[in-house]
Amino acid sequence: MNQSRNIISVGSLLFLLTLVSRILGLIRDILIAWCIGSGPLSDIVACALRIPHVLRRLLHEGALSLTFTRFLVACEGNFPREEHCLPCAEGSDFQALCFSRLSQRVFLFLLAVTVLFAVFSPTVAFLLAPSFSHIQQETLATLLRIAAPYILCSGMSALAMACLHARHIFWVSASGPILLNVCMLFFLAIGFFFRDLAPSLLLAGFCLGGILQWFVQVFFLAKTRFGAHRREKPARRGKPLDGDLALGETVKKRISAC
């Protein structure tokens, strides 16, 4: 009965946060229409927002976060507690060690991708909209440079969200789109008075919203102290799946070899 109530309460909270996010998204689209209108400039903005939206759905809300969640849950569930702690990481469990090593590698990879994206943004602009004029492609390249840091923030936010989900904390990631929409609405409100800067302000708000999503998730992840003060989990019932054990053994060998 208590478990059913918990599921209902968590589901209701996620539903409420999602509803608020969708309402803010509707207001955001209305403000975009007011500030930018229709025409060549709106086409440029739509192309500039295409890659950030795809990255948000692919990394933060898509397969990557689910893969990270599955990986971190396997790290926690397939090892006895005394094997979690290693001499090099006293006070942290094996899941936290996996998250630390993985986040370092993902950060360096995404940082390199972000720099390359910013450097070659004119080429990306040409590939996105080859029919645009030279001036339009230059404007698109500028907007893509402004949105480039979102690549790093989206990937790291997906990793932090996966760790929060592995620790049964779901509302933080559900509130992330609200932060994103609030930041975009704030910058669009400024762009309403400075119409020439509205496209740049919109992309800056999108990028700042991604940074806030990342920082908020890392903040709440740090409050969990990576399992140092977690309550004991009940013993797993039944025999673990062979695939889980194989994945767990592979993770253990990889981390030990680092």
Secondary structure, DSSP 8 states (H G I E B T S, - for coil): -HHHHHHHHHHHHHHHHHHHHHHHHHHHHHHHHHHT-SSHHHHHHHHHHHHHHHHIIIIISSHHHHHHHHHHHHHHHTS-GGGT--GGGTT--HHHHHHHHHHHHHHHHHHHHHHHHHHTHHHHHHHH-TTS-HHHHHHHHHHHHHHTHHHHHHHHHHHHHHHHHHTT--HHHHTHHHHHHHHHHHHHHHHTT-GGGHHHHHHHHHHHHHHHHHHHHHHHHHHTGGGTT--------S---HHHHHHHHHHHHHHHH-
